[in-house]
Amino acid sequence: MNSTIFMVHFLIILYAYCQSIFSGRRIERALTDSIRMMWLSQNQTPSYRTINLLENLKSLYNELIETEIITKIKQEMNNELSDEDLNKITNHLSTQI
């Protein structure tokens, strides 16, 4: 799967969880009802099956954390975080999903 597409789908799921939407079918419905979700998804409407599949792909999630999220956190903090801090962040994110 293209990492850009995966990132968009991951953001859709993350935003839906922040809005207390946990069902794949409800997320799919929100993609057609919510202007914010439409903008975030770049007018892509993955089916609920795709959404549920992505929710279960732990390895891709871990890869995303390492390659995208941790890198952005380092940039935001001007590389001032220690390895211990980064490990704490990674562990916390891994336990949340």
Secondary structure, 3 states (H helix, E strand, C coil): CCHHHHHHHHHHHHHHHHCCCCCHHHHHHHHHHCHHHHHHCCCCCCCHHHHHHHHCCHHHHHHHHHHHHHHHHHHHCCCCCCHHHHHHHHHHHHHHC
